Amino acid sequence: MKRILVFQHHPLEHPGTLREFFAEDAVRADVVRLDAGEAIPLLQGYDGLLVMGGPQDVWQEDRYPWLRGEKAAIREAAGDRSMPYLGICLGHQLLADAFGGKVEPMKGRAEIGVGEVELTPEGMADPLLAGLGPRIGCLQWHAAEVTAPPRDAVVLAANSASPIQAIRYGARAYGLQFHIEATEKTVSDWAGIPSYKRALERGLGEGELAVFEAKARRCVPGFKANARFLYESFKALIAATAA
């Protein structure tokens, strides 16, 4: 992996610990701040596409017109080009929406906190996730979810709060509802985003931020180990694609 394109939707929703791995491998990560009006470059020449989370929802195209161009780029990358794709949280939902799946507000409380997802039998055998499960500890922070995957997509992970926690579309496009990139500062940083703070208070209740932050900080070594595993698997997928 030499060069990767990153779609970012908020200054604090960045690749987190993945940036350390990029630096170790001298990977050039070209970040496009779509929320800041930056233009999407030509996809030719990139080894993979990483799409981060954000406070936007996939159905808010009137409010965020750039979502239309982003979805078109995702269809080109993951569909026409069969480019290795990894979407996290909003990036997972955008993958589903771009290829005909359904994304809706969660009917119950937002899923926020430190939790687990369980790999499906398909996930246990998947090239990206095999060896990581059967359960993955992770950070969750979302109030929308994929309620129907794209046709022919494979559901790779689930939990009781949201049954479509990971999908594979085609051979090389992956979406993860959960966050694997969390650092020691993630919870405190995201609590400063107004919409995230409101979701946090609805999901956990007022006064729970300190408890959540302390628990997440204790879990960062595990999050980083999982991120490393997925990074190496994604890198292997890119190498196999280029071969």
ABEGO torsion letter per residue (X at the ends): XABBBBBBABAABBAEAAAAAAAAAGBBBBBBBAAAGBBBBBABGBABBBBBBEABBAAAAAABAAAAAAAAAAAAAAAAAGBBBBBBEAAAAAAAAAAGBBBBBBABBBBBEBBBBBBBAAAAABAAABGAOABBBBBBBBABBBABBBBGBBBABBBAABABABBBBEAABBBBABBAABBAAAAAAAAABAAAAAAAAAAAEBGAAAAAAAAAAAAAAAAAAAAAAAAAAAAAAAAAAAX
